[in-house]
Amino acid sequence: AKVAILISGRGSNMVSLLEAARAPDYPAEIVLVASNRPDAPGLARAAAAGIATEAVDHRAFADRAAFERALDESLRRHGVEFLVLAGFMRVLTPWFVEAWAGRMLNIHPSLLPLFRGTHTHVQALAAGVRLHGCTVHFVVPELDAGPIVAQAAVPVLPEDDEDALSARVLVQEHRLYPAALALVASGRARLDGGRVVFAEGS
Ligand code: GRF
């Protein structure tokens, strides 16, 4: 399956996906890395890895809808079938989300449904939870609310600060996202009537 990764920043999850997709039996091929920020460090890293890149600068468009139409056109031009959001920092309109329904994944750095939104590690420390982690979910119009494909948990340690905790979670993100994309791209996990249906043994 042909996959595009959407980023806005450093792209460490993107790198882990590109590395996983190099395996000959991996069920997804990364055909494009696109960013709404032309200066995203991840774009240069993707280009260096020989992947097609595209910058669709949201500031160049009159509104969200015009930006998304341009992004959608570029994705279709590259024959993209699945979309993976990896640190992509634009809220998507219901039009775009519906156009890619069941074919768009996001990774969120918390054990959803806890701690939606930003600063999830600060939220976790403030709440005093002893387990934290990351979630890969299908994207629906409501932010960080989509059906869950996969999760990984890490302990919260007494001496943790935001940096220590986010680093521990990030290690798991880099493992979880390639595994979750493999499930979806191979059809072993799919969205059906608002729920994720898993193939036997997945
Ligand atoms: C990750 O923590 C991801 O979960 C969140 O934004 C961060 C992106 O990091 N949505 P990177 O750009 O993949 O390094």
Residues whose N, C-alpha, C, O or C-beta is under 5 A from the ligand:
A	BS01	GRF	G9 R10 G11 S12 N13 M14 A86 G87 I107 H108 P109
